[in-house]
Amino acid sequence: MSGTGRKEEEVRRMLETPHPQVPAELAARAAEHGGRLLRRRRVLRRLGVLALITAVTAFTVWALLVQPWQAPPAEITPPLDGW
């Protein structure tokens, strides 16, 4: 028997046995756990958006104050000829 046929036979054997009893409160616990996960993801997403907005705002304020797109003033004045 090939490896695939052996695995299929094992799965069939497992499915033919009686299934274990599921706890009655399992669905409620799963729903509660899922709700916690959704709330946690929502809070993390909102914190991420808030951090991104804060970073963009800080960069914008810095850029407006420093104006890095302008050339820095010359340190040495050019010689004056013709005086």
mmCIF file of the N, C-alpha and C atoms, coordinates in Angstrom:
data_MODEL
# 
_entry.id   MODEL 
# 
loop_
_atom_site.group_PDB 
_atom_site.id 
_atom_site.type_symbol 
_atom_site.label_atom_id 
_atom_site.label_alt_id 
_atom_site.label_comp_id 
_atom_site.label_asym_id 
_atom_site.label_entity_id 
_atom_site.label_seq_id 
_atom_site.pdbx_PDB_ins_code 
_atom_site.Cartn_x 
_atom_site.Cartn_y 
_atom_site.Cartn_z 
_atom_site.occupancy 
_atom_site.B_iso_or_equiv 
_atom_site.pdbx_formal_charge 
_atom_site.auth_seq_id 
_atom_site.auth_comp_id 
_atom_site.auth_asym_id 
_atom_site.auth_atom_id 
_atom_site.pdbx_PDB_model_num 
ATOM 1   N N  . MET A 1 1  ? 0.852   -1.169  0.000  1.00 0.00 ? 1  MET A N  1 
ATOM 2   C CA . MET A 1 1  ? 0.000   0.000   0.000  1.00 0.00 ? 1  MET A CA 1 
ATOM 3   C C  . MET A 1 1  ? 0.898   1.232   0.000  1.00 0.00 ? 1  MET A C  1 
ATOM 4   N N  . SER A 1 2  ? 0.561   2.227   -0.817 1.00 0.00 ? 2  SER A N  1 
ATOM 5   C CA . SER A 1 2  ? 1.367   3.444   -0.905 1.00 0.00 ? 2  SER A CA 1 
ATOM 6   C C  . SER A 1 2  ? 1.164   4.300   0.336  1.00 0.00 ? 2  SER A C  1 
ATOM 7   N N  . GLY A 1 3  ? 2.033   5.306   0.489  1.00 0.00 ? 3  GLY A N  1 
ATOM 8   C CA . GLY A 1 3  ? 1.945   6.190   1.651  1.00 0.00 ? 3  GLY A CA 1 
ATOM 9   C C  . GLY A 1 3  ? 0.637   6.947   1.702  1.00 0.00 ? 3  GLY A C  1 
ATOM 10  N N  . THR A 1 4  ? 0.151   7.377   0.535  1.00 0.00 ? 4  THR A N  1 
ATOM 11  C CA . THR A 1 4  ? -1.115  8.111   0.485  1.00 0.00 ? 4  THR A CA 1 
ATOM 12  C C  . THR A 1 4  ? -2.278  7.206   0.853  1.00 0.00 ? 4  THR A C  1 
ATOM 13  N N  . GLY A 1 5  ? -2.286  5.973   0.326  1.00 0.00 ? 5  GLY A N  1 
ATOM 14  C CA . GLY A 1 5  ? -3.359  5.035   0.636  1.00 0.00 ? 5  GLY A CA 1 
ATOM 15  C C  . GLY A 1 5  ? -3.388  4.676   2.114  1.00 0.00 ? 5  GLY A C  1 
ATOM 16  N N  . ARG A 1 6  ? -2.205  4.563   2.719  1.00 0.00 ? 6  ARG A N  1 
ATOM 17  C CA . ARG A 1 6  ? -2.119  4.251   4.146  1.00 0.00 ? 6  ARG A CA 1 
ATOM 18  C C  . ARG A 1 6  ? -2.685  5.399   4.969  1.00 0.00 ? 6  ARG A C  1 
ATOM 19  N N  . LYS A 1 7  ? -2.379  6.628   4.560  1.00 0.00 ? 7  LYS A N  1 
ATOM 20  C CA . LYS A 1 7  ? -2.889  7.793   5.292  1.00 0.00 ? 7  LYS A CA 1 
ATOM 21  C C  . LYS A 1 7  ? -4.409  7.895   5.156  1.00 0.00 ? 7  LYS A C  1 
ATOM 22  N N  . GLU A 1 8  ? -4.912  7.641   3.951  1.00 0.00 ? 8  GLU A N  1 
ATOM 23  C CA . GLU A 1 8  ? -6.359  7.690   3.763  1.00 0.00 ? 8  GLU A CA 1 
ATOM 24  C C  . GLU A 1 8  ? -7.047  6.637   4.624  1.00 0.00 ? 8  GLU A C  1 
ATOM 25  N N  . GLU A 1 9  ? -6.478  5.453   4.678  1.00 0.00 ? 9  GLU A N  1 
ATOM 26  C CA . GLU A 1 9  ? -7.054  4.375   5.482  1.00 0.00 ? 9  GLU A CA 1 
ATOM 27  C C  . GLU A 1 9  ? -7.037  4.751   6.963  1.00 0.00 ? 9  GLU A C  1 
ATOM 28  N N  . GLU A 1 10 ? -5.975  5.378   7.405  1.00 0.00 ? 10 GLU A N  1 
ATOM 29  C CA . GLU A 1 10 ? -5.881  5.783   8.808  1.00 0.00 ? 10 GLU A CA 1 
ATOM 30  C C  . GLU A 1 10 ? -6.921  6.848   9.133  1.00 0.00 ? 10 GLU A C  1 
ATOM 31  N N  . VAL A 1 11 ? -7.122  7.791   8.224  1.00 0.00 ? 11 VAL A N  1 
ATOM 32  C CA . VAL A 1 11 ? -8.130  8.838   8.428  1.00 0.00 ? 11 VAL A CA 1 
ATOM 33  C C  . VAL A 1 11 ? -9.515  8.221   8.457  1.00 0.00 ? 11 VAL A C  1 
ATOM 34  N N  . ARG A 1 12 ? -9.800  7.284   7.564  1.00 0.00 ? 12 ARG A N  1 
ATOM 35  C CA . ARG A 1 12 ? -11.115 6.624   7.548  1.00 0.00 ? 12 ARG A CA 1 
ATOM 36  C C  . ARG A 1 12 ? -11.360 5.890   8.863  1.00 0.00 ? 12 ARG A C  1 
ATOM 37  N N  . ARG A 1 13 ? -10.320 5.223   9.352  1.00 0.00 ? 13 ARG A N  1 
ATOM 38  C CA . ARG A 1 13 ? -10.453 4.500   10.618 1.00 0.00 ? 13 ARG A CA 1 
ATOM 39  C C  . ARG A 1 13 ? -10.752 5.467   11.770 1.00 0.00 ? 13 ARG A C  1 
ATOM 40  N N  . MET A 1 14 ? -10.081 6.607   11.756 1.00 0.00 ? 14 MET A N  1 
ATOM 41  C CA . MET A 1 14 ? -10.308 7.596   12.820 1.00 0.00 ? 14 MET A CA 1 
ATOM 42  C C  . MET A 1 14 ? -11.727 8.158   12.755 1.00 0.00 ? 14 MET A C  1 
ATOM 43  N N  . LEU A 1 15 ? -12.240 8.374   11.542 1.00 0.00 ? 15 LEU A N  1 
ATOM 44  C CA . LEU A 1 15 ? -13.575 8.943   11.396 1.00 0.00 ? 15 LEU A CA 1 
ATOM 45  C C  . LEU A 1 15 ? -14.670 7.947   11.754 1.00 0.00 ? 15 LEU A C  1 
ATOM 46  N N  . GLU A 1 16 ? -14.387 6.660   11.675 1.00 0.00 ? 16 GLU A N  1 
ATOM 47  C CA . GLU A 1 16 ? -15.390 5.648   11.994 1.00 0.00 ? 16 GLU A CA 1 
ATOM 48  C C  . GLU A 1 16 ? -15.549 5.440   13.500 1.00 0.00 ? 16 GLU A C  1 
ATOM 49  N N  . THR A 1 17 ? -14.596 5.852   14.282 1.00 0.00 ? 17 THR A N  1 
ATOM 50  C CA . THR A 1 17 ? -14.692 5.678   15.735 1.00 0.00 ? 17 THR A CA 1 
ATOM 51  C C  . THR A 1 17 ? -15.662 6.708   16.294 1.00 0.00 ? 17 THR A C  1 
ATOM 52  N N  . PRO A 1 18 ? -16.212 6.469   17.466 1.00 0.00 ? 18 PRO A N  1 
ATOM 53  C CA . PRO A 1 18 ? -17.131 7.454   18.063 1.00 0.00 ? 18 PRO A CA 1 
ATOM 54  C C  . PRO A 1 18 ? -16.387 8.747   18.403 1.00 0.00 ? 18 PRO A C  1 
ATOM 55  N N  . HIS A 1 19 ? -17.053 9.851   18.169 1.00 0.00 ? 19 HIS A N  1 
ATOM 56  C CA . HIS A 1 19 ? -16.446 11.166  18.405 1.00 0.00 ? 19 HIS A CA 1 
ATOM 57  C C  . HIS A 1 19 ? -16.536 11.516  19.891 1.00 0.00 ? 19 HIS A C  1 
ATOM 58  N N  . PRO A 1 20 ? -15.534 12.211  20.421 1.00 0.00 ? 20 PRO A N  1 
ATOM 59  C CA . PRO A 1 20 ? -15.581 12.602  21.832 1.00 0.00 ? 20 PRO A CA 1 
ATOM 60  C C  . PRO A 1 20 ? -16.643 13.683  22.055 1.00 0.00 ? 20 PRO A C  1 
ATOM 61  N N  . GLN A 1 21 ? -17.143 13.763  23.271 1.00 0.00 ? 21 GLN A N  1 
ATOM 62  C CA . GLN A 1 21 ? -18.131 14.775  23.625 1.00 0.00 ? 21 GLN A CA 1 
ATOM 63  C C  . GLN A 1 21 ? -17.465 16.154  23.685 1.00 0.00 ? 21 GLN A C  1 
ATOM 64  N N  . VAL A 1 22 ? -18.155 17.139  23.160 1.00 0.00 ? 22 VAL A N  1 
ATOM 65  C CA . VAL A 1 22 ? -17.660 18.512  23.166 1.00 0.00 ? 22 VAL A CA 1 
ATOM 66  C C  . VAL A 1 22 ? -18.268 19.214  24.374 1.00 0.00 ? 22 VAL A C  1 
ATOM 67  N N  . PRO A 1 23 ? -17.460 19.956  25.151 1.00 0.00 ? 23 PRO A N  1 
ATOM 68  C CA . PRO A 1 23 ? -18.018 20.677  26.297 1.00 0.00 ? 23 PRO A CA 1 
ATOM 69  C C  . PRO A 1 23 ? -19.103 21.662  25.853 1.00 0.00 ? 23 PRO A C  1 
ATOM 70  N N  . ALA A 1 24 ? -20.109 21.813  26.682 1.00 0.00 ? 24 ALA A N  1 
ATOM 71  C CA . ALA A 1 24 ? -21.246 22.665  26.332 1.00 0.00 ? 24 ALA A CA 1 
ATOM 72  C C  . ALA A 1 24 ? -20.845 24.130  26.221 1.00 0.00 ? 24 ALA A C  1 
ATOM 73  N N  . GLU A 1 25 ? -19.919 24.577  27.019 1.00 0.00 ? 25 GLU A N  1 
ATOM 74  C CA . GLU A 1 25 ? -19.536 25.990  27.032 1.00 0.00 ? 25 GLU A CA 1 
ATOM 75  C C  . GLU A 1 25 ? -18.452 26.314  26.002 1.00 0.00 ? 25 GLU A C  1 
ATOM 76  N N  . LEU A 1 26 ? -18.092 25.370  25.157 1.00 0.00 ? 26 LEU A N  1 
ATOM 77  C CA . LEU A 1 26 ? -17.007 25.575  24.198 1.00 0.00 ? 26 LEU A CA 1 
ATOM 78  C C  . LEU A 1 26 ? -17.328 26.698  23.214 1.00 0.00 ? 26 LEU A C  1 
ATOM 79  N N  . ALA A 1 27 ? -18.531 26.746  22.695 1.00 0.00 ? 27 ALA A N  1 
ATOM 80  C CA . ALA A 1 27 ? -18.901 27.782  21.726 1.00 0.00 ? 27 ALA A CA 1 
ATOM 81  C C  . ALA A 1 27 ? -18.850 29.162  22.367 1.00 0.00 ? 27 ALA A C  1 
ATOM 82  N N  . ALA A 1 28 ? -19.345 29.280  23.593 1.00 0.00 ? 28 ALA A N  1 
ATOM 83  C CA . ALA A 1 28 ? -19.325 30.579  24.282 1.00 0.00 ? 28 ALA A CA 1 
ATOM 84  C C  . ALA A 1 28 ? -17.893 31.027  24.551 1.00 0.00 ? 28 ALA A C  1 
ATOM 85  N N  . ARG A 1 29 ? -17.047 30.089  24.964 1.00 0.00 ? 29 ARG A N  1 
ATOM 86  C CA . ARG A 1 29 ? -15.634 30.434  25.222 1.00 0.00 ? 29 ARG A CA 1 
ATOM 87  C C  . ARG A 1 29 ? -14.937 30.838  23.937 1.00 0.00 ? 29 ARG A C  1 
ATOM 88  N N  . ALA A 1 30 ? -15.230 30.137  22.841 1.00 0.00 ? 30 ALA A N  1 
ATOM 89  C CA . ALA A 1 30 ? -14.612 30.469  21.551 1.00 0.00 ? 30 ALA A CA 1 
ATOM 90  C C  . ALA A 1 30 ? -15.063 31.849  21.072 1.00 0.00 ? 30 ALA A C  1 
ATOM 91  N N  . ALA A 1 31 ? -16.337 32.163  21.240 1.00 0.00 ? 31 ALA A N  1 
ATOM 92  C CA . ALA A 1 31 ? -16.840 33.474  20.837 1.00 0.00 ? 31 ALA A CA 1 
ATOM 93  C C  . ALA A 1 31 ? -16.216 34.575  21.684 1.00 0.00 ? 31 ALA A C  1 
ATOM 94  N N  . GLU A 1 32 ? -16.069 34.332  22.974 1.00 0.00 ? 32 GLU A N  1 
ATOM 95  C CA . GLU A 1 32 ? -15.448 35.314  23.867 1.00 0.00 ? 32 GLU A CA 1 
ATOM 96  C C  . GLU A 1 32 ? -13.986 35.534  23.480 1.00 0.00 ? 32 GLU A C  1 
ATOM 97  N N  . HIS A 1 33 ? -13.291 34.454  23.197 1.00 0.00 ? 33 HIS A N  1 
ATOM 98  C CA . HIS A 1 33 ? -11.883 34.555  22.806 1.00 0.00 ? 33 HIS A CA 1 
ATOM 99  C C  . HIS A 1 33 ? -11.750 35.308  21.486 1.00 0.00 ? 33 HIS A C  1 
ATOM 100 N N  . GLY A 1 34 ? -12.628 35.008  20.530 1.00 0.00 ? 34 GLY A N  1 
ATOM 101 C CA . GLY A 1 34 ? -12.610 35.714  19.255 1.00 0.00 ? 34 GLY A CA 1 
ATOM 102 C C  . GLY A 1 34 ? -12.897 37.194  19.417 1.00 0.00 ? 34 GLY A C  1 
ATOM 103 N N  . GLY A 1 35 ? -13.818 37.535  20.305 1.00 0.00 ? 35 GLY A N  1 
ATOM 104 C CA . GLY A 1 35 ? -14.114 38.944  20.572 1.00 0.00 ? 35 GLY A CA 1 
ATOM 105 C C  . GLY A 1 35 ? -12.915 39.669  21.152 1.00 0.00 ? 35 GLY A C  1 
ATOM 106 N N  . ARG A 1 36 ? -12.207 38.995  22.063 1.00 0.00 ? 36 ARG A N  1 
ATOM 107 C CA . ARG A 1 36 ? -10.991 39.606  22.640 1.00 0.00 ? 36 ARG A CA 1 
ATOM 108 C C  . ARG A 1 36 ? -9.940  39.845  21.562 1.00 0.00 ? 36 ARG A C  1 
ATOM 109 N N  . LEU A 1 37 ? -9.772  38.862  20.672 1.00 0.00 ? 37 LEU A N  1 
ATOM 110 C CA . LEU A 1 37 ? -8.788  39.019  19.602 1.00 0.00 ? 37 LEU A CA 1 
ATOM 111 C C  . LEU A 1 37 ? -9.150  40.187  18.688 1.00 0.00 ? 37 LEU A C  1 
ATOM 112 N N  . LEU A 1 38 ? -10.431 40.296  18.344 1.00 0.00 ? 38 LEU A N  1 
ATOM 113 C CA . LEU A 1 38 ? -10.864 41.401  17.483 1.00 0.00 ? 38 LEU A CA 1 
ATOM 114 C C  . LEU A 1 38 ? -10.657 42.746  18.152 1.00 0.00 ? 38 LEU A C  1 
ATOM 115 N N  . ARG A 1 39 ? -10.977 42.845  19.447 1.00 0.00 ? 39 ARG A N  1 
ATOM 116 C CA . ARG A 1 39 ? -10.771 44.109  20.162 1.00 0.00 ? 39 ARG A CA 1 
ATOM 117 C C  . ARG A 1 39 ? -9.291  44.461  20.231 1.00 0.00 ? 39 ARG A C  1 
ATOM 118 N N  . ARG A 1 40 ? -8.451  43.467  20.487 1.00 0.00 ? 40 ARG A N  1 
ATOM 119 C CA . ARG A 1 40 ? -7.009  43.708  20.569 1.00 0.00 ? 40 ARG A CA 1 
ATOM 120 C C  . ARG A 1 40 ? -6.473  44.187  19.226 1.00 0.00 ? 40 ARG A C  1 
ATOM 121 N N  . ARG A 1 41 ? -6.901  43.544  18.145 1.00 0.00 ? 41 ARG A N  1 
ATOM 122 C CA . ARG A 1 41 ? -6.445  43.968  16.815 1.00 0.00 ? 41 ARG A CA 1 
ATOM 123 C C  . ARG A 1 41 ? -6.910  45.385  16.494 1.00 0.00 ? 41 ARG A C  1 
ATOM 124 N N  . ARG A 1 42 ? -8.143  45.695  16.870 1.00 0.00 ? 42 ARG A N  1 
ATOM 125 C CA . ARG A 1 42 ? -8.682  47.029  16.610 1.00 0.00 ? 42 ARG A CA 1 
ATOM 126 C C  . ARG A 1 42 ? -7.879  48.086  17.357 1.00 0.00 ? 42 ARG A C  1 
ATOM 127 N N  . VAL A 1 43 ? -7.554  47.813  18.627 1.00 0.00 ? 43 VAL A N  1 
ATOM 128 C CA . VAL A 1 43 ? -6.773  48.768  19.417 1.00 0.00 ? 43 VAL A CA 1 
ATOM 129 C C  . VAL A 1 43 ? -5.377  48.924  18.829 1.00 0.00 ? 43 VAL A C  1 
ATOM 130 N N  . LEU A 1 44 ? -4.745  47.829  18.448 1.00 0.00 ? 44 LEU A N  1 
ATOM 131 C CA . LEU A 1 44 ? -3.401  47.916  17.862 1.00 0.00 ? 44 LEU A CA 1 
ATOM 132 C C  . LEU A 1 44 ? -3.419  48.671  16.543 1.00 0.00 ? 44 LEU A C  1 
ATOM 133 N N  . ARG A 1 45 ? -4.438  48.458  15.736 1.00 0.00 ? 45 ARG A N  1 
ATOM 134 C CA . ARG A 1 45 ? -4.545  49.178  14.467 1.00 0.00 ? 45 ARG A CA 1 
ATOM 135 C C  . ARG A 1 45 ? -4.717  50.671  14.720 1.00 0.00 ? 45 ARG A C  1 
ATOM 136 N N  . ARG A 1 46 ? -5.556  51.027  15.689 1.00 0.00 ? 46 ARG A N  1 
ATOM 137 C CA . ARG A 1 46 ? -5.765  52.446  15.996 1.00 0.00 ? 46 ARG A CA 1 
ATOM 138 C C  . ARG A 1 46 ? -4.497  53.080  16.540 1.00 0.00 ? 46 ARG A C  1 
ATOM 139 N N  . LEU A 1 47 ? -3.755  52.348  17.381 1.00 0.00 ? 47 LEU A N  1 
ATOM 140 C CA . LEU A 1 47 ? -2.485  52.875  17.891 1.00 0.00 ? 47 LEU A CA 1 
ATOM 141 C C  . LEU A 1 47 ? -1.482  53.067  16.755 1.00 0.00 ? 47 LEU A C  1 
ATOM 142 N N  . GLY A 1 48 ? -1.463  52.152  15.813 1.00 0.00 ? 48 GLY A N  1 
ATOM 143 C CA . GLY A 1 48 ? -0.568  52.285  14.668 1.00 0.00 ? 48 GLY A CA 1 
ATOM 144 C C  . GLY A 1 48 ? -0.907  53.501  13.822 1.00 0.00 ? 48 GLY A C  1 
ATOM 145 N N  . VAL A 1 49 ? -2.194  53.715  13.566 1.00 0.00 ? 49 VAL A N  1 
ATOM 146 C CA . VAL A 1 49 ? -2.618  54.882  12.791 1.00 0.00 ? 49 VAL A CA 1 
ATOM 147 C C  . VAL A 1 49 ? -2.275  56.158  13.555 1.00 0.00 ? 49 VAL A C  1 
ATOM 148 N N  . LEU A 1 50 ? -2.493  56.163  14.857 1.00 0.00 ? 50 LEU A N  1 
ATOM 149 C CA . LEU A 1 50 ? -2.167  57.330  15.672 1.00 0.00 ? 50 LEU A CA 1 
ATOM 150 C C  . LEU A 1 50 ? -0.666  57.616  15.643 1.00 0.00 ? 50 LEU A C  1 
ATOM 151 N N  . ALA A 1 51 ? 0.159   56.573  15.730 1.00 0.00 ? 51 ALA A N  1 
ATOM 152 C CA . ALA A 1 51 ? 1.613   56.756  15.666 1.00 0.00 ? 51 ALA A CA 1 
ATOM 153 C C  . ALA A 1 51 ? 2.023   57.288  14.294 1.00 0.00 ? 51 ALA A C  1 
ATOM 154 N N  . LEU A 1 52 ? 1.402   56.798  13.238 1.00 0.00 ? 52 LEU A N  1 
ATOM 155 C CA . LEU A 1 52 ? 1.719   57.278  11.893 1.00 0.00 ? 52 LEU A CA 1 
ATOM 156 C C  . LEU A 1 52 ? 1.340   58.747  11.731 1.00 0.00 ? 52 LEU A C  1 
ATOM 157 N N  . ILE A 1 53 ? 0.168   59.121  12.210 1.00 0.00 ? 53 ILE A N  1 
ATOM 158 C CA . ILE A 1 53 ? -0.264  60.520  12.127 1.00 0.00 ? 53 ILE A CA 1 
ATOM 159 C C  . ILE A 1 53 ? 0.670   61.413  12.930 1.00 0.00 ? 53 ILE A C  1 
ATOM 160 N N  . THR A 1 54 ? 1.081   60.956  14.109 1.00 0.00 ? 54 THR A N  1 
ATOM 161 C CA . THR A 1 54 ? 1.997   61.731  14.941 1.00 0.00 ? 54 THR A CA 1 
ATOM 162 C C  . THR A 1 54 ? 3.339   61.913  14.241 1.00 0.00 ? 54 THR A C  1 
ATOM 163 N N  . ALA A 1 55 ? 3.849   60.852  13.626 1.00 0.00 ? 55 ALA A N  1 
ATOM 164 C CA . ALA A 1 55 ? 5.129   60.940  12.927 1.00 0.00 ? 55 ALA A CA 1 
ATOM 165 C C  . ALA A 1 55 ? 5.047   61.896  11.740 1.00 0.00 ? 55 ALA A C  1 
ATOM 166 N N  . VAL A 1 56 ? 3.967   61.826  10.974 1.00 0.00 ? 56 VAL A N  1 
ATOM 167 C CA . VAL A 1 56 ? 3.811   62.723  9.824  1.00 0.00 ? 56 VAL A CA 1 
ATOM 168 C C  . VAL A 1 56 ? 3.700   64.169  10.287 1.00 0.00 ? 56 VAL A C  1 
ATOM 169 N N  . THR A 1 57 ? 2.961   64.403  11.355 1.00 0.00 ? 57 THR A N  1 
ATOM 170 C CA . THR A 1 57 ? 2.818   65.756  11.887 1.00 0.00 ? 57 THR A CA 1 
ATOM 171 C C  . THR A 1 57 ? 4.159   66.282  12.386 1.00 0.00 ? 57 THR A C  1 
ATOM 172 N N  . ALA A 1 58 ? 4.907   65.460  13.127 1.00 0.00 ? 58 ALA A N  1 
ATOM 173 C CA . ALA A 1 58 ? 6.213   65.893  13.626 1.00 0.00 ? 58 ALA A CA 1 
ATOM 174 C C  . ALA A 1 58 ? 7.169   66.189  12.471 1.00 0.00 ? 58 ALA A C  1 
ATOM 175 N N  . PHE A 1 59 ? 7.164   65.353  11.442 1.00 0.00 ? 59 PHE A N  1 
ATOM 176 C CA . PHE A 1 59 ? 8.024   65.597  10.287 1.00 0.00 ? 59 PHE A CA 1 
ATOM 177 C C  . PHE A 1 59 ? 7.637   66.890  9.580  1.00 0.00 ? 59 PHE A C  1 
ATOM 178 N N  . THR A 1 60 ? 6.341   67.137  9.434  1.00 0.00 ? 60 THR A N  1 
ATOM 179 C CA . THR A 1 60 ? 5.879   68.354  8.767  1.00 0.00 ? 60 THR A CA 1 
ATOM 180 C C  . THR A 1 60 ? 6.297   69.596  9.538  1.00 0.00 ? 60 THR A C  1 
ATOM 181 N N  . VAL A 1 61 ? 6.126   69.577  10.850 1.00 0.00 ? 61 VAL A N  1 
ATOM 182 C CA . VAL A 1 61 ? 6.527   70.727  11.674 1.00 0.00 ? 61 VAL A CA 1 
ATOM 183 C C  . VAL A 1 61 ? 8.029   70.935  11.580 1.00 0.00 ? 61 VAL A C  1 
ATOM 184 N N  . TRP A 1 62 ? 8.805   69.855  11.657 1.00 0.00 ? 62 TRP A N  1 
ATOM 185 C CA . TRP A 1 62 ? 10.265  69.971  11.546 1.00 0.00 ? 62 TRP A CA 1 
ATOM 186 C C  . TRP A 1 62 ? 10.653  70.557  10.192 1.00 0.00 ? 62 TRP A C  1 
ATOM 187 N N  . ALA A 1 63 ? 10.035  70.065  9.123  1.00 0.00 ? 63 ALA A N  1 
ATOM 188 C CA . ALA A 1 63 ? 10.378  70.542  7.792  1.00 0.00 ? 63 ALA A CA 1 
ATOM 189 C C  . ALA A 1 63 ? 10.024  72.017  7.615  1.00 0.00 ? 63 ALA A C  1 
ATOM 190 N N  . LEU A 1 64 ? 8.912   72.439  8.183  1.00 0.00 ? 64 LEU A N  1 
ATOM 191 C CA . LEU A 1 64 ? 8.541   73.850  8.067  1.00 0.00 ? 64 LEU A CA 1 
ATOM 192 C C  . LEU A 1 64 ? 9.480   74.747  8.862  1.00 0.00 ? 64 LEU A C  1 
ATOM 193 N N  . LEU A 1 65 ? 9.967   74.279  9.991  1.00 0.00 ? 65 LEU A N  1 
ATOM 194 C CA . LEU A 1 65 ? 10.869  75.092  10.806 1.00 0.00 ? 65 LEU A CA 1 
ATOM 195 C C  . LEU A 1 65 ? 12.287  75.109  10.253 1.00 0.00 ? 65 LEU A C  1 
ATOM 196 N N  . VAL A 1 66 ? 12.808  73.977  9.821  1.00 0.00 ? 66 VAL A N  1 
ATOM 197 C CA . VAL A 1 66 ? 14.196  73.880  9.383  1.00 0.00 ? 66 VAL A CA 1 
ATOM 198 C C  . VAL A 1 66 ? 14.352  74.228  7.910  1.00 0.00 ? 66 VAL A C  1 
ATOM 199 N N  . GLN A 1 67 ? 13.366  73.970  7.112  1.00 0.00 ? 67 GLN A N  1 
ATOM 200 C CA . GLN A 1 67 ? 13.361  74.186  5.667  1.00 0.00 ? 67 GLN A CA 1 
ATOM 201 C C  . GLN A 1 67 ? 14.607  73.561  5.026  1.00 0.00 ? 67 GLN A C  1 
ATOM 202 N N  . PRO A 1 68 ? 14.689  72.219  5.036  1.00 0.00 ? 68 PRO A N  1 
ATOM 203 C CA . PRO A 1 68 ? 15.879  71.558  4.512  1.00 0.00 ? 68 PRO A CA 1 
ATOM 204 C C  . PRO A 1 68 ? 16.019  71.637  2.995  1.00 0.00 ? 68 PRO A C  1 
ATOM 205 N N  . TRP A 1 69 ? 15.007  72.108  2.291  1.00 0.00 ? 69 TRP A N  1 
ATOM 206 C CA . TRP A 1 69 ? 15.084  72.207  0.841  1.00 0.00 ? 69 TRP A CA 1 
ATOM 207 C C  . TRP A 1 69 ? 15.851  73.450  0.387  1.00 0.00 ? 69 TRP A C  1 
ATOM 208 N N  . GLN A 1 70 ? 16.092  74.416  1.288  1.00 0.00 ? 70 GLN A N  1 
ATOM 209 C CA . GLN A 1 70 ? 16.844  75.610  0.932  1.00 0.00 ? 70 GLN A CA 1 
ATOM 210 C C  . GLN A 1 70 ? 18.331  75.348  1.099  1.00 0.00 ? 70 GLN A C  1 
ATOM 211 N N  . ALA A 1 71 ? 19.102  75.979  0.228  1.00 0.00 ? 71 ALA A N  1 
ATOM 212 C CA . ALA A 1 71 ? 20.556  75.855  0.324  1.00 0.00 ? 71 ALA A CA 1 
ATOM 213 C C  . ALA A 1 71 ? 21.041  76.608  1.553  1.00 0.00 ? 71 ALA A C  1 
ATOM 214 N N  . PRO A 1 72 ? 22.019  76.051  2.267  1.00 0.00 ? 72 PRO A N  1 
ATOM 215 C CA . PRO A 1 72 ? 22.525  76.759  3.447  1.00 0.00 ? 72 PRO A CA 1 
ATOM 216 C C  . PRO A 1 72 ? 23.270  78.029  3.025  1.00 0.00 ? 72 PRO A C  1 
ATOM 217 N N  . PRO A 1 73 ? 23.276  79.047  3.870  1.00 0.00 ? 73 PRO A N  1 
ATOM 218 C CA . PRO A 1 73 ? 23.983  80.279  3.505  1.00 0.00 ? 73 PRO A CA 1 
ATOM 219 C C  . PRO A 1 73 ? 25.490  80.015  3.400  1.00 0.00 ? 73 PRO A C  1 
ATOM 220 N N  . ALA A 1 74 ? 26.130  80.778  2.531  1.00 0.00 ? 74 ALA A N  1 
ATOM 221 C CA . ALA A 1 74 ? 27.568  80.596  2.332  1.00 0.00 ? 74 ALA A CA 1 
ATOM 222 C C  . ALA A 1 74 ? 28.318  81.028  3.582  1.00 0.00 ? 74 ALA A C  1 
ATOM 223 N N  . GLU A 1 75 ? 29.322  80.257  3.920  1.00 0.00 ? 75 GLU A N  1 
ATOM 224 C CA . GLU A 1 75 ? 30.131  80.544  5.110  1.00 0.00 ? 75 GLU A CA 1 
ATOM 225 C C  . GLU A 1 75 ? 31.177  81.622  4.823  1.00 0.00 ? 75 GLU A C  1 
ATOM 226 N N  . ILE A 1 76 ? 31.627  81.689  3.579  1.00 0.00 ? 76 ILE A N  1 
ATOM 227 C CA . ILE A 1 76 ? 32.688  82.636  3.203  1.00 0.00 ? 76 ILE A CA 1 
ATOM 228 C C  . ILE A 1 76 ? 32.093  83.625  2.206  1.00 0.00 ? 76 ILE A C  1 
ATOM 229 N N  . THR A 1 77 ? 32.325  84.888  2.444  1.00 0.00 ? 77 THR A N  1 
ATOM 230 C CA . THR A 1 77 ? 31.825  85.893  1.507  1.00 0.00 ? 77 THR A CA 1 
ATOM 231 C C  . THR A 1 77 ? 32.787  85.991  0.322  1.00 0.00 ? 77 THR A C  1 
ATOM 232 N N  . PRO A 1 78 ? 32.252  86.239  -0.861 1.00 0.00 ? 78 PRO A N  1 
ATOM 233 C CA . PRO A 1 78 ? 33.133  86.356  -2.017 1.00 0.00 ? 78 PRO A CA 1 
ATOM 234 C C  . PRO A 1 78 ? 33.959  87.637  -1.939 1.00 0.00 ? 78 PRO A C  1 
ATOM 235 N N  . PRO A 1 79 ? 35.127  87.640  -2.555 1.00 0.00 ? 79 PRO A N  1 
ATOM 236 C CA . PRO A 1 79 ? 35.959  88.863  -2.502 1.00 0.00 ? 79 PRO A CA 1 
ATOM 237 C C  . PRO A 1 79 ? 35.284  90.017  -3.253 1.00 0.00 ? 79 PRO A C  1 
ATOM 238 N N  . LEU A 1 80 ? 35.496  91.211  -2.750 1.00 0.00 ? 80 LEU A N  1 
ATOM 239 C CA . LEU A 1 80 ? 34.917  92.412  -3.354 1.00 0.00 ? 80 LEU A CA 1 
ATOM 240 C C  . LEU A 1 80 ? 35.965  93.050  -4.256 1.00 0.00 ? 80 LEU A C  1 
ATOM 241 N N  . ASP A 1 81 ? 35.783  93.017  -5.538 1.00 0.00 ? 81 ASP A N  1 
ATOM 242 C CA . ASP A 1 81 ? 36.692  93.665  -6.491 1.00 0.00 ? 81 ASP A CA 1 
ATOM 243 C C  . ASP A 1 81 ? 36.073  94.957  -6.993 1.00 0.00 ? 81 ASP A C  1 
ATOM 244 N N  . GLY A 1 82 ? 36.917  95.881  -7.295 1.00 0.00 ? 82 GLY A N  1 
ATOM 245 C CA . GLY A 1 82 ? 36.440  97.128  -7.891 1.00 0.00 ? 82 GLY A CA 1 
ATOM 246 C C  . GLY A 1 82 ? 36.158  98.221  -6.884 1.00 0.00 ? 82 GLY A C  1 
ATOM 247 N N  . TRP A 1 83 ? 36.675  98.151  -5.712 1.00 0.00 ? 83 TRP A N  1 
ATOM 248 C CA . TRP A 1 83 ? 36.478  99.208  -4.736 1.00 0.00 ? 83 TRP A CA 1 
ATOM 249 C C  . TRP A 1 83 ? 37.533  100.199 -4.936 1.00 0.00 ? 83 TRP A C  1 
# 
